[in-house]
């Protein structure tokens, strides 16, 4: 039985400094841009204004403008670590992974305890399929915050990408220990068990995923594949197709 683990990697939200508007509405984003621009006009060296302008540009999908704003922030204040982090996120979303790594490493060099930068670095490394580096980054993130559920989750996803199924299960179990309602972790746990041919454990995990998220089509599909596999095994007397030939 061949099953694929669905990778659900989530970037942390951009961290805003003093920005609490409802960013879901374009008119408010436009108003925010205007105010930040006026602040900058009156004080061109206002690093926080450039930084928050970058956040709003990012929210509007204005990638080039966001990058320019973050770079200006860092030109004014080279130690503004959140700007390095957010610049790394923007580069990652734009597919500029090497630049993302460079920016995130600068954030970490300036602030070695910066959990989000380690986490986002792991995401970028995963995107480059540098899984060992991704594991190291996610491990550092959860070392700094042992309750960081997304860190453990993505650690599990990365181990699964390496076919290190036992290690992935440990990470997913830690995820649901921290957050018992993390349905995607139960789903990936179920797939990992299935790939290890521990089908009863796989079923339990996938049923738990559906208990938490009844509309999860991928868990329904995975269960269907497992039930189908169990039926075929029963019909063939437990023999594999290769054994029957």
Residue pairs with C-beta under 8 A, 6 or more apart in sequence:
1 194
1 195
1 197
1 225
1 226
1 229
3 191
3 194
3 195
3 222
3 225
4 191
5 157
5 160
5 161
5 188
5 191
5 192
5 195
6 187
6 188
6 191
6 218
7 126
7 157
7 161
8 153
8 157
8 184
9 123
9 126
9 127
9 154
9 157
10 150
10 154
11 89
11 92
11 93
11 120
11 123
12 89
12 116
12 119
12 120
12 150
14 55
14 58
14 86
14 89
15 82
15 85
15 86
15 116
16 52
16 55
17 48
17 51
17 52
17 82
18 48
18 52
19 32
19 52
19 55
19 56
21 28
21 29
21 31
21 32
22 28
23 29
23 32
23 56
23 59
26 60
29 56
29 59
29 60
32 52
32 56
33 53
33 56
33 57
33 60
36 49
36 50
36 52
36 53
36 56
37 53
39 46
39 49
40 46
40 49
40 50
40 53
43 49
45 76
46 76
47 73
47 76
47 77
47 80
47 83
48 73
50 69
50 70
50 72
50 73
50 76
51 69
51 70
51 73
51 80
51 82
51 83
51 86
53 69
54 65
54 66
54 67
54 68
54 69
54 70
54 73
54 83
54 86
54 87
54 90
55 66
55 86
57 63
57 65
57 66
57 69
58 66
58 86
58 89
58 90
63 90
63 93
63 94
66 86
66 90
67 87
67 90
67 91
70 83
70 86
70 87
70 90
71 87
73 80
73 83
74 80
74 83
74 84
74 87
77 83
79 110
81 107
81 110
81 111
81 114
81 117
82 107
84 103
84 104
84 106
84 107
84 110
84 117
85 103
85 104
85 107
85 114
85 116
85 117
85 120
87 103
88 100
88 101
88 103
88 104
88 107
88 117
88 120
88 121
88 124
89 100
89 120
91 97
91 99
91 100
91 103
92 100
92 120
92 123
92 124
92 127
97 124
97 127
97 128
100 120
100 124
101 121
101 124
101 125
101 128
104 117
104 120
104 121
104 124
105 121
107 114
107 117
108 114
108 117
108 118
108 121
111 117
113 144
115 141
115 144
115 145
115 148
115 151
118 137
118 138
118 140
118 141
118 144
119 137
119 138
119 141
119 148
119 150
119 151
119 154
121 137
122 133
122 134
122 135
122 136
122 137
122 138
122 141
122 151
122 154
122 155
122 158
123 134
123 154
125 131
125 133
125 134
125 137
126 134
126 154
126 157
126 158
126 161
129 161
131 158
131 161
131 162
132 162
134 154
134 158
135 155
135 158
135 159
135 162
138 151
138 152
138 154
138 155
138 158
139 155
141 148
141 151
142 148
142 151
142 152
142 155
142 174
145 151
147 178
148 178
149 175
149 178
149 179
149 182
152 171
152 172
152 174
152 175
152 178
153 171
153 172
153 175
153 182
153 184
153 185
153 188
155 171
156 167
156 168
156 169
156 170
156 171
156 172
156 175
156 185
156 188
156 189
156 192
157 168
157 188
158 168
159 165
159 167
159 168
159 171
160 168
160 188
160 191
160 192
165 192
165 195
165 196
168 188
168 192
169 189
169 192
169 193
172 185
172 186
172 188
172 189
172 192
173 189
175 182
175 185
176 182
176 185
176 186
176 189
179 185
181 212
182 212
183 208
183 209
183 212
183 213
183 216
183 219
184 209
186 205
186 206
186 208
186 209
186 212
186 219
187 205
187 206
187 209
187 216
187 218
187 219
187 222
189 205
190 201
190 202
190 203
190 204
190 205
190 206
190 209
190 219
190 222
191 202
191 222
192 202
193 199
193 201
193 202
193 205
194 202
194 222
194 225
194 226
199 226
199 229
199 230
202 222
202 226
203 223
203 226
203 227
206 219
206 222
206 223
206 226
207 223
209 216
209 219
210 216
210 219
210 220
210 223
213 219
233 239
236 244
